[in-house]
Amino acid sequence: MDLNIQMANPADESFIANNLHLSVPQEHKHMSLEHLQELNQNIRDLGGHYLVAKKGEEIVGWIFIGKNLDYFDNKEYGYIYDLLVVPKHRGNQIGSALMKEAITYFRSKGYNEVRLNVFASNSAKQLYEKLGFQARQTIMSLPLEDS
């Protein structure tokens, strides 16, 4: 069956909203579905939207895209907030197809750059590098324990 990538319709968005936990990294599994939905709505209110990958009527993946602003030079750029391939469909180039579709979308809107954030432990980092993404910064943390 062929893969179809399209703008999410209301039924697709409802499915995604109820399955946001699938795209949460292990470090943040404590977040409630309601909190994830609120974060999601905040981005949607700023123009973010989903592209979905479907095989027939089944959603097999999604990518959440929008725009962001570089606070150093005040230039807008395309931003990928989330990429998810449903676990049982991984390994079939769906993530790559979604990324390429998003990049095409950003080009059509006149953006000169696309950015995303990825956790160091995320295996999708290899996909992003294969597509030409390069590290721009490193965010480091030091857990502080009560003394």
CORZIFEN-V295590 format. One record per residue. N is the residue number from 1. PSI is psi in whole degrees, -180 to 180 (999 if undefined). D_LAST is the distance of its C-alpha to the last C-alpha in Angstrom with 1 decimal. Layout:
N,PSI,D_LAST  N,PSI,D_LAST
This chain:
1,139,57.7  2,153,57.1  3,132,53.8  4,126,54.2  5,129,51.7  6,166,52.1  7,137,50.6  8,137,48.8  9,174,50.9  10,-38,49.6  11,-39,49.6  12,-45,47.7  13,-36,45.1  14,-43,44.7  15,-47,44.2  16,-46,41.5  17,-33,39.8  18,-4,39.6  19,20,38.4  20,-28,35.7  21,-23,33.2  22,-26,35.1  23,9,33.9  24,127,30.2  25,156,28.1  26,-37,26.0  27,-19,22.8  28,21,24.1  29,-16,25.9  30,-14,24.0  31,138,26.1  32,157,28.9  33,-38,32.5  34,-42,33.1  35,-42,30.3  36,-41,31.8  37,-36,35.2  38,-45,34.1  39,-43,32.8  40,-45,36.0  41,-36,38.2  42,-42,36.6  43,-40,37.7  44,-37,41.1  45,-23,41.6  46,10,41.4  47,2,44.1  48,148,42.2  49,167,44.2  50,144,44.5  51,138,46.8  52,146,47.3  53,129,48.7  54,145,51.1  55,107,53.2  56,-126,55.9  57,-3,54.1  58,127,50.8  59,123,47.8  60,-5,46.5  61,167,44.1  62,160,43.2  63,134,42.0  64,117,40.6  65,157,41.9  66,-152,42.1  67,162,41.8  68,172,39.2  69,129,39.4  70,121,38.3  71,-8,36.6  72,-45,37.8  73,3,41.5  74,24,41.8  75,139,43.6  76,148,43.5  77,159,42.9  78,145,43.0  79,135,39.7  80,112,39.0  81,-31,36.3  82,142,36.6  83,128,38.7  84,134,39.1  85,128,41.6  86,130,41.8  87,-44,40.5  88,-8,43.9  89,5,45.6  90,154,43.4  91,10,45.2  92,20,48.3  93,18,47.7  94,-43,46.9  95,-43,43.8  96,-43,45.9  97,-42,48.7  98,-44,46.4  99,-45,44.9  100,-39,48.4  101,-42,49.6  102,-43,46.8  103,-42,47.5  104,-43,51.2  105,-48,50.3  106,-40,48.3  107,-42,51.2  108,-24,53.7  109,1,51.7  110,11,51.9  111,144,48.3  112,-7,48.0  113,149,44.5  114,136,42.4  115,163,38.6  116,165,36.0  117,138,32.3  118,135,31.5  119,144,28.3  120,-32,28.2  121,-1,28.6  122,123,31.6  123,-18,34.8  124,-14,36.8  125,-37,35.7  126,-39,38.7  127,-47,41.1  128,-43,40.0  129,-40,40.5  130,-33,43.8  131,-3,44.9  132,0,44.1  133,143,40.7  134,148,38.7  135,135,35.1  136,-31,34.8  137,165,31.1  138,129,27.8  139,124,24.8  140,154,21.6  141,154,18.1  142,107,14.6  143,129,12.2  144,121,8.8  145,149,6.3  146,137,3.8  147,999,0.0
